[in-house]
Amino acid sequence: MTSFLLIDDHTVVRTGVKILLADLFMDIQIAEAKDGESALLLLQQQSFDMVMLDIQMPNTDTFALMETFKLLYPSIKVLVFSMSPENIFAMRFLKAGALGFISKDAPLDEIKIAIKKVLSGKKYMSEAMLFSLADGDNIKKGNNPFSILSTREFEIVTMMLNGKTLSNIAADLSLGTSTVGTHKSRIFTKLKVTNLLELKQLADSFETK
């Protein structure tokens, strides 16, 4: 039996993925979690072959969750399944331990390929992402400004894009609010934005590139 853990705050998404998995595999077990906390509770109770993970959920630090997977559940294969722009987030999560990154907007056949590849222990990236990595000039030109952020800065950006306030972020990361504020100022300077709206517009601009 193949066991899956679906971590997504949207019930309709989890339901759709369950239908897809039931179509792909004969003998499966599927558990659902709406955030990182409920996912960790399930992991304490049973083992899973594969996790399908959204990366922007309320009350969830997905980078910390990935670190927990790596430290406590190293055999779990993680496929990120997200609406977040692939060319901003994919490499960060692959470096954090995920085996694949697939957009929720991807064609159904492509999602099936990603699931099967990751479940078999192979890495999955879309053709667009592979092309971007192969395009040395693209990388040198720095077309993705988010790549210049440190790991901590990127983590804070992810949480800001998820609608968290500075105090929320400080509590989640066990940092002082002033420290998070300093990171925010550095992030805005590096990305050449002046407010959260401009930051969101910058992130959104990568969705169709």
Secondary structure, 3 states (H helix, E strand, C coil): CEEEEEECCCHHHHHHHHHHHHHHCCCEEEEEECCHHHHHHHHHHCCCCEEEECCCCCCCCHHHHHHHHHHHCCCCEEEEEECCCHHHHHHHHHHCCCCEEEECCCCHHHHHHHHHHHHCCCCECCHHHHHHHHCHHHHHCCCCHHHHCCHHHHHHHHHHHCCCCHHHHHHHHCCCHHHHHHHHHHHHHHHCCCCHHHHHHHHHCCCCC
